[in-house]
Amino acid sequence: MAKSGDDNTIPFRSPRADGDTLGGRIWRARDALDLSLGELAARMGLPEETVGDWERDHAEPRTQALFMLAGVLGVSPSWLIAGIGEAPSETGPEALAHPLFDRLQEIRRLHAQTGEAIEALEAEIARLGIRGRRSDD
């Protein structure tokens, strides 16, 4: 008979879960990437309501969607499912993507600005009654 304090178990090191829910981990990973719910849903090609239900623990993604979600969020499926493994952080690979997103935003802004400049030039040409050959005709 084992005495009090004796431990007959094999001391395997087991990874510890973080105690959060699937929805909580989705939110944490999304927040670490500074993504809105709509942006995450768009990246996955799903309705925002569906992803929001996962995040609020009102529904769970199917296996294929779960693996895709893990890839989009840059986390392991095991962390997403059970909180086992490396949690996302601002110093991880996700943080390296931020400059790319910033650059994309700048290019989109410049694109919109160019469109506005083209419209203004077209309006001025029309106002002056200048006729000429358009390059897109």
Salt bridges, closest charged atoms under 4 A:
ASP18 OD1 - ARG25 NH1 2.83
ASP18 OD2 - ARG28 NH1 2.81
ASP20 OD2 - ARG28 NH1 3.28
ASP53 OD1 - ARG56 NH2 2.97
GLU55 OE1 - ARG30 NE 2.75
GLU90 OE1 - HIS98 NE2 3.74
GLU106 OE2 - ARG109 NH2 2.62
GLU122 OE2 - ARG134 NH2 3.90
GLU124 OE2 - ARG127 NH2 2.64
ASP136 OD2 - ARG134 NH2 3.05
